[in-house]
Amino acid sequence: MHHAPLPVIEISGTPEERGRQYGEAVRSRIDEAIAYYTEAFGEASGLTWDQVTARAQLWLEPVRDHAPELVEEMQGIADGAGVGLLDVLALNARGEVIYDSTFSRLPEDEEAAEGCTSFAAHGPASGDGHVWAGQNWDWRAAVAGTVVMLRIVQPPKPTLVMQVEAGQIGRQGANSAGIALNANGLGGRFDDTVGLPQTVIRRSVLDQSNISDALRVLSRTRAHIAGNALLTCREGFAIDVETTPAGHRWMYPTDGLLVHGNHYQAGIPAALAADYRPLAADSLVRVPRAEQGLRRLRDSTGPDESRKTIQQAMSDHLGFPESLCTHPDPRRSPVRQWQTLVSSCVDLTSGDYHVTAGTPCDRDYQHLPWNLYDGPHAPR
């Protein structure tokens, strides 16, 4: 069966110019995203899209204070797509709206963190000597048509390549400084102090030109909701940081391999410890299965073999349909079905970026037309 590749979009210029180029390129996809989230919020909690965007205004000034250029970029997206700034901000803060108890308290099964399984492999875990990073990004199946691959040329900052939902300014990807960010939702409710949306924090991390500055963004910003950040750099270093509004914990690879899902693996936060239960129970299966499959990278003799090994590992179906390679569950209503939207495989040594436009079990990798190191801050 033929599967269409993910659209590839490149933007450059001032923040407003980049945003306008982006908005014009994904205009119909932003309309599709707004239509989906209007239906999803309505079904889950009775909220209208106007109510969602009104609440999104809560994050406008915190984002402007943190990174005014990102608000300019979002305004450009809105202008290019023919929608309002708050529409774009709501698409970037959709997870924060879901978890904001002052606005919305959704049923427990609606609160499940965005499902993802992330990995880093280097050193003894990588038989070909390359540094690998990637993930299966699992989210609502109905937004698959909104997903694009976005390249942002923004000197003097590093050039970025990311997979995002149309209109989002950040999610997961890598940059021309040789840093990859793979991210996972973690779940759990904390206090109602306003923090930054995950998309803004992730973009700010990837805007950095060295691993220390990237970690500094995570340690010095307060997120509104919990999120996991797995950072990998070309030099052969990886660290996973479980960030919450109440503090962070971190972990390092074992024998060069690190895999993270949607449950707390470095330690359960004190605010949740008394009655913590993973909201994404399948994460308890996905992580060890990914570890088992990715250990075969130790025997790889070259990048082509490594990519095949990674794709095979990330195609595991134990626990199907909500397995490592996630497929829509027909027992759920269409608006609540999940699937793997993108499976990414990034070779930080060579700069090659591969993705699947959907589940990796039945699709070939799409080799993106850009090399990570075609841009400022490329490692020497």
C-alpha positions, 0 to 999 in steps of 0.5 A: 500500500502506498503512503504519502510522505510527510510534507516538508516545509522550510521557513527563514527570515525574521520571526514574523516572516518565518511565521507568515511563511509557515502559516501560508504553507499549512493554512488548510492543515491549521483549519483541520487542526482547529476543527479536530480540537473543537470536536475533541474538547467538545466531546470530552468536556463540553468546551467550545473552541472560543472557550479554549482560545479564551483560556489560551490567553493565560499563556500569552504574557508568560510566553512573551516574557520568556521569548518575545520572538516566539510570540512574533512567530506565532502572530506571523503564523496566524496572519499567514493562515488567516486565523487569530493569534489565540487560535495558534497559541491554543494549538501550542498549549492544547496539553496545558488546557487539558490539564488546567484544573481551574478551567477543565477537569477531564475524565481520567481516561482523557488525561492520558499523557501524549504517548511517546517512546523515546530513545538514545543510543551511542557508545557501546550500544551502537555497533556502527559507532554512530549516535542515534536518537528518535522516538515513536510519537503517539497522539490522536489519530485524527490529527495525522493529516496536520503533521508536517516536517518543519525546517527553521533557518534562523541565524545566528541560532541553530537551524532546526528540523522538527516534526510538529502539528501544523501551527506549533512552534516546537515539539521534537526534533534536532538542530545543526549544533548536533542536539536532538530533543525527544519528548514525552508527556508524563501526566499528573496534576500539580498546583495551578501556578501558570508556567510555560507551554511545552511547545515553547520550552522544547523550541527554546531547548532546540534553539541552543547551540550546546548541551549545557545551554539546552539543559539550562533552559530545562532547569531555569524554566517552569513548565505548566505541566510535566514533560520528559525531555531526552537530550542527545548530542552528537559528541556521544552524550545523552541525558533524560530529564523528567521536568515537573512544575514541582522539580526535576529528576534525571537519568543517564544511559545504561551501557549507552542505551536510554529509553523513556516512555510516559511514566516516571522512571527517574523517581515519582515526584513527592506531590504525586507519590501517595497515590501515583498510577501511570495514566498511560499503562501501556508505557510499562510495556513499551519501554522494556520492549523498545530496550530489548529491540534496540539492544540489537544495535550493538551488533550493527555494522553500518548505518543502513543496518542500524536504521533497519534494526531501529525500525524493527524495534519500534514496530513492536506490537506486544499489547496491540493496538496500544503497543510500542507501534500504536494503532487506532483502537476500534473500541474508542470513539474516532475522536479519541483513537491514538496511533503512532503519527511519526516514527523518527530515526536521527543519525546525529553523526551523519546528520541524516534524518529519517521519519515514517508518515505514520506507523513504522510497521508498514511504512518505509522511512522517508529520508528528509531532503535536509542534512542537519548540518547544513546550517549555522553551528554545525559541529566541526 
